[in-house]
């Protein structure tokens, strides 16, 4: 979360406690605080793996900082996405907040000077040693705001990736086996359509509409293609074989009834709930939904990686960032450190998240083990391909609006790709 991503649209409301600590502010404009308040923003659902883990981290923080007041403010993903530059440039900035990773988001804020350089803290507290290289990619940004090198501006405390969630009960009802190949997946969707069931849970007003399309492109792409698109290590041509296949296939899926035309106006929450309620048999989305499905879905369900594709959307999770104007930065660093502890990471893993610093032996839940095993499979084959909205600022909104047009058939694949090329070229660094 859509990432972007990781993009959980549900918000959390955690109880704020009252508490005290005299903490020296850091030398980077964080000394104006009283050392007695930690102002925290995040947008994870309370029953998601991350929501449960961060709630426990708050309790742990309070225990270690008796008397410090934790002010958690309810925020939605879209709310933070749209208002962050303005808020972070004001006196209302939180001390620590969750923010989307990538060039167009955290990278842009770092380039604008709105985030605190965490390099020394990452080294001092050992965060750099806890994160694998593929997960660490989204932590560091150069002076142009491009991820992969430079200074630390965020700490991903979980990992994430997309997968196919499927309703085993509905598959069984219509005599459909779990798809092992892409052809079997499309055959399954044909069978559902024949039975007047729309196969794919979708949301065009946010994500995952454009994530389906990006996944189709990834099935025809390789690492060099991803690096060109995401890291500007080559020329990106939206009329190449991968993007063309993706746009044409997506439009075809709408015509075939795999995707409802009415989904152009729905949001990610609606798509997830349609799966939870047993209405949609298939939902392609991220591991951030996993804990919620465990908690709320009342039917037998399973997951599998997108068939016949070495790559899928994924990365280190959203970042803890410390705004440049945060008043109590030392408290923020302490909270981040707690979320990286074995206790919180192990809890995250057992609640259905993908931890970055857990003890493998401490993950006892069978579904959680499967979730983490699939992530390890992707990592080992270098299969994390980030997210489609990352490369340039404002690209998320372009992808949303243009993919809506594909769903409603108000734009053809060729025009869709022209629009993406134009927006990408305007925002990408000149080569």
GURO-918978 format. One record per residue (C-alpha): residue number from 1; residue in one letter; x negated, y negated, z negated. Coordinates in nm, 4 decimals. Layout:
ATOM,sefi,markol,xx,yy,zz
ATOM,NUM,a,X,Y,Z
...
END
This chain:
ATOM,sefi,markol,xx,yy,zz
ATOM,1,x,0.0000,0.0000,0.0000
ATOM,2,x,0.0486,-0.1201,0.3325
ATOM,3,x,-0.2608,-0.0730,0.2559
ATOM,4,x,-0.1275,-0.2682,0.4624
ATOM,5,x,-0.1386,-0.0578,0.2399
ATOM,6,x,-0.1145,0.0538,0.0423
ATOM,7,x,0.1886,-0.0947,0.0151
ATOM,8,x,0.4137,0.0071,-0.2705
ATOM,9,x,0.6951,-0.2406,-0.2766
ATOM,10,x,0.8311,-0.1450,-0.6153
ATOM,11,x,0.7167,-0.3665,-0.8981
ATOM,12,x,0.6297,-0.2846,-1.2516
ATOM,13,x,0.7239,-0.4520,-1.5732
ATOM,14,x,0.4939,-0.3567,-1.8555
ATOM,15,x,0.5362,-0.4675,-2.2115
ATOM,16,x,0.2995,-0.7412,-2.3040
ATOM,17,x,0.1464,-0.7103,-2.6470
ATOM,18,x,-0.0033,-0.9609,-2.8740
ATOM,19,x,-0.3694,-0.9439,-2.9645
ATOM,20,x,-0.7411,-1.1436,-3.0306
ATOM,21,x,-1.0925,-1.1425,-2.9408
ATOM,22,x,-1.3537,-1.4038,-2.9154
ATOM,23,x,-1.5078,-1.3418,-2.5802
ATOM,24,x,-1.7634,-1.5623,-2.4234
ATOM,25,x,-1.6672,-1.6677,-2.0719
ATOM,26,x,-1.9117,-1.5970,-1.7939
ATOM,27,x,-2.1255,-1.8539,-1.6263
ATOM,28,x,-1.9053,-1.8551,-1.3157
ATOM,29,x,-1.6361,-2.1044,-1.4202
ATOM,30,x,-1.4719,-1.8572,-1.6536
ATOM,31,x,-1.5635,-2.0342,-1.9763
ATOM,32,x,-1.2534,-2.2523,-1.9946
ATOM,33,x,-1.0404,-1.9739,-2.1420
ATOM,34,x,-0.9728,-1.9099,-2.5078
ATOM,35,x,-1.0921,-1.5493,-2.4994
ATOM,36,x,-0.7596,-1.4489,-2.6543
ATOM,37,x,-0.5462,-1.3902,-2.3451
ATOM,38,x,-0.5800,-1.1566,-2.0474
ATOM,39,x,-0.3539,-1.2578,-1.7619
ATOM,40,x,-0.2945,-0.9538,-1.5388
ATOM,41,x,-0.1057,-0.9036,-1.2131
ATOM,42,x,-0.0422,-0.5778,-1.0327
ATOM,43,x,0.2443,-0.4390,-0.8262
ATOM,44,x,0.2506,-0.0648,-0.8988
ATOM,45,x,0.5806,0.1049,-0.9829
ATOM,46,x,0.5940,0.2024,-1.3515
ATOM,47,x,0.6384,0.5724,-1.2703
ATOM,48,x,0.3743,0.5842,-0.9978
ATOM,49,x,0.0389,0.7397,-1.0832
ATOM,50,x,-0.1289,0.4003,-1.0791
ATOM,51,x,0.1488,0.2340,-1.2793
ATOM,52,x,0.1187,0.4962,-1.5518
ATOM,53,x,-0.2606,0.4794,-1.5521
ATOM,54,x,-0.2738,0.0995,-1.5709
ATOM,55,x,-0.0149,0.0997,-1.8484
ATOM,56,x,-0.2402,0.3342,-2.0458
ATOM,57,x,-0.5394,0.1139,-1.9614
ATOM,58,x,-0.3566,-0.1832,-2.1127
ATOM,59,x,-0.3012,0.0153,-2.4327
ATOM,60,x,-0.6686,0.1103,-2.4370
ATOM,61,x,-0.7670,-0.2519,-2.3786
ATOM,62,x,-0.5515,-0.3659,-2.6692
ATOM,63,x,-0.7049,-0.1037,-2.8968
ATOM,64,x,-1.0549,-0.2236,-2.8080
ATOM,65,x,-0.9642,-0.5932,-2.8249
ATOM,66,x,-0.7384,-0.6282,-3.1287
ATOM,67,x,-0.5466,-0.9528,-3.1183
ATOM,68,x,-0.5910,-1.0333,-2.7508
ATOM,69,x,-0.2636,-1.1094,-2.5774
ATOM,70,x,-0.2052,-0.9255,-2.2493
ATOM,71,x,0.0217,-1.1215,-2.0177
ATOM,72,x,0.1417,-0.8941,-1.7419
ATOM,73,x,0.3517,-1.0694,-1.4774
ATOM,74,x,0.5921,-0.8882,-1.2508
ATOM,75,x,0.4783,-0.9249,-0.8893
ATOM,76,x,0.5720,-0.7587,-0.5626
ATOM,77,x,0.3222,-0.6612,-0.2948
ATOM,78,x,0.4667,-0.9016,-0.0384
ATOM,79,x,0.4811,-1.1809,-0.2955
ATOM,80,x,0.1102,-1.1525,-0.3728
ATOM,81,x,0.0236,-1.1016,-0.0060
ATOM,82,x,0.1880,-1.4272,0.0995
ATOM,83,x,0.1048,-1.6553,-0.1941
ATOM,84,x,-0.2412,-1.5420,-0.3100
ATOM,85,x,-0.4501,-1.8121,-0.1343
ATOM,86,x,-0.2315,-2.0878,-0.2757
ATOM,87,x,-0.2023,-1.9447,-0.6277
ATOM,88,x,-0.5702,-1.8552,-0.6579
ATOM,89,x,-0.6607,-2.2112,-0.5697
ATOM,90,x,-0.4535,-2.3417,-0.8609
ATOM,91,x,-0.4651,-2.3422,-1.2399
ATOM,92,x,-0.2104,-2.0581,-1.2428
ATOM,93,x,-0.4580,-1.7945,-1.1239
ATOM,94,x,-0.4596,-1.4718,-1.3282
ATOM,95,x,-0.7776,-1.3343,-1.4863
ATOM,96,x,-0.7574,-1.0090,-1.2941
ATOM,97,x,-0.5195,-0.8896,-1.0258
ATOM,98,x,-0.4620,-0.6130,-0.7785
ATOM,99,x,-0.5086,-0.7232,-0.4196
ATOM,100,x,-0.5124,-0.5573,-0.0811
ATOM,101,x,-0.8518,-0.4605,0.0568
ATOM,102,x,-0.9874,-0.5341,0.4012
ATOM,103,x,-1.1161,-0.8197,0.6143
ATOM,104,x,-0.7812,-0.9932,0.6526
ATOM,105,x,-0.7038,-0.9962,0.2806
ATOM,106,x,-0.9794,-0.9626,0.0191
ATOM,107,x,-1.2387,-1.0454,0.2844
ATOM,108,x,-1.0594,-1.3664,0.3768
ATOM,109,x,-1.0269,-1.4728,0.0113
ATOM,110,x,-1.3958,-1.4051,-0.0492
ATOM,111,x,-1.4886,-1.6115,0.2560
ATOM,112,x,-1.2680,-1.8954,0.1280
ATOM,113,x,-1.4522,-1.8896,-0.2055
ATOM,114,x,-1.1453,-1.7827,-0.4047
ATOM,115,x,-1.2916,-1.4659,-0.5585
ATOM,116,x,-1.5641,-1.4112,-0.8169
ATOM,117,x,-1.8843,-1.2367,-0.7095
ATOM,118,x,-1.8840,-0.9118,-0.9114
ATOM,119,x,-2.2221,-0.7819,-0.7932
ATOM,120,x,-2.4025,-0.8182,-1.1249
ATOM,121,x,-2.1110,-0.6655,-1.3188
ATOM,122,x,-2.0890,-0.3731,-1.0763
ATOM,123,x,-2.4558,-0.2985,-1.1364
ATOM,124,x,-2.4529,-0.3613,-1.5114
ATOM,125,x,-2.1422,-0.1534,-1.5762
ATOM,126,x,-2.2292,0.1235,-1.3292
ATOM,127,x,-1.9322,0.0801,-1.1002
ATOM,128,x,-2.1661,0.1036,-0.8023
ATOM,129,x,-2.2720,0.4532,-0.9136
ATOM,130,x,-1.9166,0.5797,-0.9617
ATOM,131,x,-1.7929,0.5040,-0.6096
ATOM,132,x,-1.8800,0.7074,-0.3010
ATOM,133,x,-2.0061,0.5174,0.0031
ATOM,134,x,-1.6793,0.5541,0.1979
ATOM,135,x,-1.4758,0.4232,-0.0954
ATOM,136,x,-1.7274,0.1461,-0.1674
ATOM,137,x,-1.6913,0.0058,0.1869
ATOM,138,x,-1.3959,-0.2094,0.0849
ATOM,139,x,-1.5677,-0.3467,-0.2278
ATOM,140,x,-1.8297,-0.5542,-0.0496
ATOM,141,x,-1.7967,-0.8399,0.2006
ATOM,142,x,-2.0464,-1.0501,0.3899
ATOM,143,x,-2.0343,-1.4276,0.4316
ATOM,144,x,-1.7845,-1.3885,0.7168
ATOM,145,x,-1.5528,-1.1822,0.4989
ATOM,146,x,-1.6294,-0.8580,0.6845
ATOM,147,x,-1.6271,-0.5462,0.4684
ATOM,148,x,-1.9061,-0.2913,0.4433
ATOM,149,x,-2.1993,-0.5081,0.3350
ATOM,150,x,-2.2766,-0.8107,0.1218
ATOM,151,x,-2.1573,-0.8960,-0.2273
ATOM,152,x,-1.9056,-0.7160,-0.4490
ATOM,153,x,-1.5714,-0.8953,-0.4589
ATOM,154,x,-1.3465,-0.6111,-0.5711
ATOM,155,x,-1.3416,-0.2729,-0.7409
ATOM,156,x,-1.1242,0.0090,-0.6000
ATOM,157,x,-1.0293,0.2272,-0.8937
ATOM,158,x,-0.8448,0.4931,-0.6954
ATOM,159,x,-0.8550,0.6251,-0.3424
ATOM,160,x,-0.5668,0.6701,-0.1016
ATOM,161,x,-0.4752,0.8317,0.2255
ATOM,162,x,-0.1685,0.9011,0.4345
ATOM,163,x,-0.0026,1.2363,0.4834
ATOM,164,x,0.3199,1.3922,0.6031
ATOM,165,x,0.5695,1.4421,0.3209
ATOM,166,x,0.8393,1.6910,0.4143
ATOM,167,x,1.1573,1.8175,0.2551
ATOM,168,x,1.1149,2.1949,0.2344
ATOM,169,x,1.4820,2.2445,0.1567
ATOM,170,x,1.5935,2.0644,0.4738
ATOM,171,x,1.3357,2.2494,0.6823
ATOM,172,x,1.4677,2.5770,0.5422
ATOM,173,x,1.8307,2.4745,0.5993
ATOM,174,x,1.7655,2.4280,0.9715
ATOM,175,x,1.5291,2.7235,1.0067
ATOM,176,x,1.2181,2.5149,1.0708
ATOM,177,x,0.8723,2.6287,0.9607
ATOM,178,x,0.6079,2.3910,0.8280
ATOM,179,x,0.4357,2.2432,1.1355
ATOM,180,x,0.0719,2.3425,1.1758
ATOM,181,x,0.0147,2.1639,1.5087
ATOM,182,x,0.1327,1.8399,1.6634
ATOM,183,x,0.3480,2.0308,1.9134
ATOM,184,x,0.5153,2.2128,1.6248
ATOM,185,x,0.5786,1.8776,1.4555
ATOM,186,x,0.7557,1.7370,1.7615
ATOM,187,x,0.9481,2.0638,1.8036
ATOM,188,x,1.0646,2.0325,1.4437
ATOM,189,x,1.1803,1.6768,1.5058
ATOM,190,x,1.3677,1.7911,1.8181
ATOM,191,x,1.5489,2.0517,1.6089
ATOM,192,x,1.6536,1.7932,1.3524
ATOM,193,x,1.7825,1.5590,1.6245
ATOM,194,x,1.9841,1.8476,1.7716
ATOM,195,x,2.1453,1.8799,1.4295
ATOM,196,x,2.2180,1.5055,1.4168
ATOM,197,x,1.9504,1.4388,1.1549
ATOM,198,x,1.7064,1.1499,1.2103
ATOM,199,x,1.3716,1.3149,1.1281
ATOM,200,x,1.1484,1.0242,1.0287
ATOM,201,x,1.1955,0.7884,0.7373
ATOM,202,x,1.0833,0.4540,0.8764
ATOM,203,x,1.0720,0.0867,0.7886
ATOM,204,x,1.0159,-0.1807,1.0499
ATOM,205,x,1.0350,-0.4887,0.8281
ATOM,206,x,0.7139,-0.3937,0.6440
ATOM,207,x,0.5375,-0.0599,0.6762
ATOM,208,x,0.5180,0.2318,0.7663
ATOM,209,x,0.6364,0.1578,1.1212
ATOM,210,x,0.2989,0.0339,1.2445
ATOM,211,x,0.1196,0.3056,1.0457
ATOM,212,x,0.2967,0.5776,1.2470
ATOM,213,x,0.1717,0.4054,1.5603
ATOM,214,x,-0.1843,0.3677,1.4319
ATOM,215,x,-0.1876,0.7363,1.3374
ATOM,216,x,-0.0876,0.8296,1.6910
ATOM,217,x,-0.3791,0.6229,1.8197
ATOM,218,x,-0.6176,0.7831,1.5688
ATOM,219,x,-0.5270,1.1272,1.6985
ATOM,220,x,-0.6928,1.0247,2.0274
ATOM,221,x,-0.9813,0.8268,1.8733
ATOM,222,x,-1.3180,0.8799,1.7027
ATOM,223,x,-1.5324,0.7023,1.4416
ATOM,224,x,-1.6916,0.4697,1.6972
ATOM,225,x,-1.3427,0.3576,1.8027
ATOM,226,x,-1.2500,0.2846,1.4405
ATOM,227,x,-1.5755,0.0960,1.3751
ATOM,228,x,-1.5202,-0.1171,1.6841
ATOM,229,x,-1.1686,-0.2040,1.5753
ATOM,230,x,-1.2225,-0.2476,1.2013
ATOM,231,x,-1.5864,-0.3576,1.1740
ATOM,232,x,-1.6358,-0.5302,1.5122
ATOM,233,x,-1.9117,-0.2887,1.6136
ATOM,234,x,-1.7975,-0.2909,1.9731
ATOM,235,x,-1.5227,-0.4132,2.2057
ATOM,236,x,-1.1622,-0.3315,2.1155
ATOM,237,x,-0.9349,-0.2815,2.4157
ATOM,238,x,-0.5679,-0.2403,2.3266
ATOM,239,x,-0.5016,-0.0956,2.6695
ATOM,240,x,-0.7453,0.1906,2.6209
ATOM,241,x,-0.6278,0.5528,2.6187
ATOM,242,x,-0.5690,0.5732,2.2417
ATOM,243,x,-0.3637,0.2556,2.1975
ATOM,244,x,-0.1697,0.3141,2.5194
ATOM,245,x,-0.0822,0.6688,2.4145
ATOM,246,x,0.0278,0.5431,2.0719
ATOM,247,x,0.2557,0.2660,2.1991
ATOM,248,x,0.4129,0.4782,2.4711
ATOM,249,x,0.4654,0.7755,2.2402
ATOM,250,x,0.6170,0.5562,1.9689
ATOM,251,x,0.8636,0.4003,2.2138
ATOM,252,x,0.9491,0.7487,2.3380
ATOM,253,x,1.0118,0.8665,1.9820
ATOM,254,x,1.2665,0.5894,1.9353
ATOM,255,x,1.4433,0.6946,2.2567
ATOM,256,x,1.4432,1.0584,2.1454
ATOM,257,x,1.5991,0.9695,1.8122
ATOM,258,x,1.3017,1.0607,1.5950
ATOM,259,x,1.3076,0.7021,1.4680
ATOM,260,x,1.6332,0.5155,1.4064
ATOM,261,x,1.6705,0.1843,1.5898
ATOM,262,x,1.8369,0.0486,1.2761
ATOM,263,x,1.5095,0.1004,1.0885
ATOM,264,x,1.3712,-0.2174,1.2486
ATOM,265,x,1.5127,-0.4184,0.9587
ATOM,266,x,1.4478,-0.1798,0.6697
ATOM,267,x,1.1684,-0.2093,0.4129
ATOM,268,x,0.9193,0.0433,0.2802
ATOM,269,x,1.1222,0.0923,-0.0368
ATOM,270,x,1.4233,0.1885,0.1754
ATOM,271,x,1.2184,0.4432,0.3687
ATOM,272,x,1.0784,0.6001,0.0529
ATOM,273,x,1.4196,0.6126,-0.1122
ATOM,274,x,1.5739,0.7781,0.1953
ATOM,275,x,1.3214,1.0590,0.1477
ATOM,276,x,1.3802,1.0740,-0.2296
ATOM,277,x,1.7564,1.0999,-0.1708
ATOM,278,x,1.7093,1.3902,0.0707
ATOM,279,x,1.8378,1.1989,0.3720
ATOM,280,x,1.5142,1.1975,0.5776
ATOM,281,x,1.3284,1.5274,0.6163
ATOM,282,x,0.9917,1.3687,0.7038
ATOM,283,x,0.8084,1.0638,0.5720
ATOM,284,x,0.4588,0.9711,0.6839
ATOM,285,x,0.3087,0.7487,0.4196
ATOM,286,x,0.0472,0.7240,0.1503
ATOM,287,x,-0.0641,0.8984,-0.1649
ATOM,288,x,0.0636,0.5981,-0.3613
ATOM,289,x,0.4127,0.7514,-0.3321
ATOM,290,x,0.3037,1.0894,-0.4666
ATOM,291,x,0.3646,1.0357,-0.8368
ATOM,292,x,0.6999,0.8760,-0.7707
ATOM,293,x,0.8163,1.1656,-0.5556
ATOM,294,x,0.7091,1.4097,-0.8269
ATOM,295,x,0.9181,1.2113,-1.0730
ATOM,296,x,1.2268,1.1354,-0.8641
ATOM,297,x,1.2709,1.3887,-0.5823
ATOM,298,x,1.5129,1.6633,-0.6888
ATOM,299,x,1.4323,1.9059,-0.4075
ATOM,300,x,1.1383,2.1199,-0.3034
ATOM,301,x,0.8893,1.9186,-0.1006
ATOM,302,x,0.5363,1.9503,0.0254
ATOM,303,x,0.2688,1.7679,0.2216
ATOM,304,x,0.0248,1.8258,0.5029
ATOM,305,x,-0.2313,1.6166,0.6873
ATOM,306,x,-0.1277,1.4816,1.0265
ATOM,307,x,-0.1793,1.7798,1.2585
ATOM,308,x,-0.4399,1.7849,1.5363
ATOM,309,x,-0.6127,1.4699,1.4141
ATOM,310,x,-0.9492,1.4447,1.2415
ATOM,311,x,-0.8673,1.1012,1.1060
ATOM,312,x,-0.5870,0.9355,0.9187
ATOM,313,x,-0.5222,0.6071,0.7440
ATOM,314,x,-0.6996,0.5773,0.4117
ATOM,315,x,-0.9752,0.4195,0.2070
ATOM,316,x,-1.0600,0.3220,-0.1417
ATOM,317,x,-0.7442,0.1935,-0.3048
ATOM,318,x,-0.6406,-0.1648,-0.3576
ATOM,319,x,-0.8915,-0.3752,-0.5420
ATOM,320,x,-0.9159,-0.5262,-0.8833
ATOM,321,x,-1.0323,-0.8781,-0.8065
ATOM,322,x,-1.1223,-1.1620,-1.0398
ATOM,323,x,-1.0152,-1.5021,-0.9073
ATOM,324,x,-1.2828,-1.7704,-0.8959
ATOM,325,x,-1.0697,-1.9844,-1.1266
ATOM,326,x,-0.9938,-1.7108,-1.3806
ATOM,327,x,-1.0176,-1.8457,-1.7336
ATOM,328,x,-1.1188,-1.5265,-1.9185
ATOM,329,x,-1.3497,-1.3371,-1.6859
ATOM,330,x,-1.5242,-1.1296,-1.9514
ATOM,331,x,-1.1891,-0.9872,-2.0551
ATOM,332,x,-1.1151,-0.9152,-1.6898
ATOM,333,x,-1.4428,-0.7236,-1.6535
ATOM,334,x,-1.3643,-0.5246,-1.9676
ATOM,335,x,-1.0206,-0.4298,-1.8341
ATOM,336,x,-1.1641,-0.3206,-1.4987
ATOM,337,x,-1.4211,-0.1123,-1.6836
ATOM,338,x,-1.1480,0.0659,-1.8796
ATOM,339,x,-0.9615,0.1563,-1.5591
ATOM,340,x,-1.2859,0.3158,-1.4354
ATOM,341,x,-1.3288,0.5272,-1.7510
ATOM,342,x,-1.2989,0.9065,-1.7456
ATOM,343,x,-0.9900,0.8937,-1.9671
ATOM,344,x,-0.7928,0.6691,-1.7315
ATOM,345,x,-0.9296,0.8306,-1.4148
ATOM,346,x,-0.8366,1.1796,-1.5379
ATOM,347,x,-0.4868,1.0569,-1.6267
ATOM,348,x,-0.4558,0.9012,-1.2815
ATOM,349,x,-0.5492,1.2319,-1.1211
ATOM,350,x,-0.3028,1.4357,-1.3232
ATOM,351,x,-0.0188,1.1926,-1.2531
ATOM,352,x,-0.0529,1.2286,-0.8769
ATOM,353,x,-0.3122,0.9653,-0.7910
ATOM,354,x,-0.6484,1.0094,-0.6196
ATOM,355,x,-0.9129,0.9128,-0.8766
ATOM,356,x,-1.2598,0.7896,-0.7852
ATOM,357,x,-1.4363,0.8782,-1.1117
ATOM,358,x,-1.2567,1.1731,-1.2723
ATOM,359,x,-1.3835,1.5081,-1.3967
ATOM,360,x,-1.2679,1.7653,-1.1420
ATOM,361,x,-1.2156,2.0192,-1.4207
ATOM,362,x,-0.9818,1.7780,-1.5991
ATOM,363,x,-0.7273,1.7787,-1.3147
ATOM,364,x,-0.4892,2.0577,-1.4150
ATOM,365,x,-0.1687,1.9820,-1.2249
ATOM,366,x,-0.1437,2.2091,-0.9145
ATOM,367,x,0.0132,1.9437,-0.6898
ATOM,368,x,-0.2473,1.6919,-0.7987
ATOM,369,x,-0.5246,1.9391,-0.7201
ATOM,370,x,-0.3829,1.9852,-0.3686
ATOM,371,x,-0.3596,1.6092,-0.3219
ATOM,372,x,-0.7216,1.5602,-0.4236
ATOM,373,x,-0.8400,1.8608,-0.2190
ATOM,374,x,-0.6876,1.7122,0.0961
ATOM,375,x,-0.8558,1.3814,0.0223
ATOM,376,x,-1.1880,1.5597,-0.0183
ATOM,377,x,-1.1286,1.7331,0.3168
ATOM,378,x,-1.0818,1.3946,0.4826
ATOM,379,x,-1.3848,1.2456,0.3097
ATOM,380,x,-1.6087,1.5342,0.4093
ATOM,381,x,-1.5187,1.4974,0.7770
ATOM,382,x,-1.5452,1.1171,0.7619
ATOM,383,x,-1.1741,1.0980,0.8322
ATOM,384,x,-1.0730,0.7797,0.6495
ATOM,385,x,-0.9867,0.5229,0.9181
ATOM,386,x,-0.8680,0.2299,0.7041
ATOM,387,x,-0.5455,0.0486,0.8018
ATOM,388,x,-0.4247,-0.1203,1.1209
ATOM,389,x,-0.3661,-0.4644,0.9706
ATOM,390,x,-0.7137,-0.5075,0.8234
ATOM,391,x,-0.9276,-0.6515,1.1033
ATOM,392,x,-0.8058,-1.0108,1.1238
ATOM,393,x,-0.6090,-1.2533,0.9038
ATOM,394,x,-0.2377,-1.2563,0.9753
ATOM,395,x,-0.2500,-0.9327,1.1744
ATOM,396,x,-0.0107,-0.7559,0.9395
ATOM,397,x,0.2689,-0.9971,1.0305
ATOM,398,x,0.1907,-0.9557,1.4003
ATOM,399,x,0.2027,-0.5764,1.3739
ATOM,400,x,0.5307,-0.5892,1.1850
ATOM,401,x,0.7059,-0.8245,1.4272
ATOM,402,x,0.5735,-0.6565,1.7416
ATOM,403,x,0.6489,-0.3022,1.6218
ATOM,404,x,1.0032,-0.4153,1.5394
ATOM,405,x,1.0348,-0.5127,1.9053
ATOM,406,x,0.9253,-0.1647,2.0119
ATOM,407,x,1.1921,-0.0145,1.7858
ATOM,408,x,1.4687,-0.2374,1.9264
ATOM,409,x,1.3371,-0.2006,2.2840
ATOM,410,x,1.3055,-0.5785,2.3155
ATOM,411,x,0.9417,-0.5277,2.4138
ATOM,412,x,0.7817,-0.2592,2.6291
ATOM,413,x,0.4566,-0.0831,2.5345
ATOM,414,x,0.2492,-0.2883,2.7776
ATOM,415,x,0.3752,-0.6190,2.6403
ATOM,416,x,0.3351,-0.4898,2.2862
ATOM,417,x,-0.0314,-0.4136,2.3494
ATOM,418,x,-0.0818,-0.7527,2.5175
ATOM,419,x,0.0486,-0.9252,2.2036
ATOM,420,x,-0.1811,-0.7241,1.9772
ATOM,421,x,-0.4810,-0.7975,2.1976
ATOM,422,x,-0.4098,-1.1693,2.1949
ATOM,423,x,-0.3724,-1.1879,1.8143
ATOM,424,x,-0.6766,-0.9688,1.7552
ATOM,425,x,-0.9009,-1.1655,1.9916
ATOM,426,x,-0.7997,-1.4955,1.8317
ATOM,427,x,-0.8863,-1.3731,1.4823
ATOM,428,x,-1.1899,-1.1515,1.5366
ATOM,429,x,-1.5440,-1.2949,1.5159
ATOM,430,x,-1.6871,-1.3910,1.8530
ATOM,431,x,-1.9332,-1.1300,1.9752
END
